[in-house]
Amino acid sequence: MNKTKSKLFCRTATLKDLRLFYDWANDSEVRKNNLNRKRFITWDSHKIWFKKKIKDKKVKLYVFNTVDASVGQVRFEKKIKLLL
């Protein structure tokens, strides 16, 4: 078996990743494993969501790449819990 090592790089997502995140969000496997499986995400609603997340200081979006391609993403979102 030929094992090749592929380096994985992580970078902060930018507005240039808008289409990439859109395509991933509407991927059939992603939709199948999503809480809302049937809902196709429209381009217009995705643009609004993505731009809001990119600007939000409590949200961090990252893209993982190999030398050849983008292979995944992760989102960290800080939630504030109010104790009354």
C-alpha positions, -999 to 999 in steps of 0.1 A, spaced: 0 0 0 13 34 -10 9 59 19 13 95 10 13 122 36 -9 152 28 -4 183 48 -35 200 62 -36 238 65 -61 259 84 -70 295 76 -96 320 86 -125 321 62 -130 353 41 -158 367 19 -140 349 -10 -152 316 6 -189 326 2 -195 302 -27 -174 274 -11 -195 275 21 -227 276 0 -218 246 -20 -208 226 10 -240 236 29 -262 223 0 -242 191 -6 -265 161 -5 -245 143 23 -244 175 44 -282 180 40 -288 143 48 -269 147 81 -283 181 90 -311 187 115 -331 203 88 -326 177 60 -351 188 35 -344 225 34 -323 237 5 -304 269 13 -310 297 -11 -282 318 -24 -297 350 -11 -303 337 25 -268 322 25 -252 355 15 -269 373 43 -260 346 69 -224 343 58 -217 380 57 -232 383 92 -211 355 105 -178 369 90 -184 402 106 -195 389 140 -167 391 166 -181 362 185 -178 339 155 -148 323 140 -150 305 106 -120 284 94 -113 265 62 -91 235 60 -70 229 29 -46 205 15 -21 215 -11 -47 207 -38 -81 215 -24 -103 229 3 -115 199 24 -135 211 53 -146 239 76 -154 246 112 -173 273 130 -168 284 166 -195 306 180 -193 321 215 -226 320 232 -234 344 261 -255 329 288 -273 354 310 -280 343 346 -309 361 361 
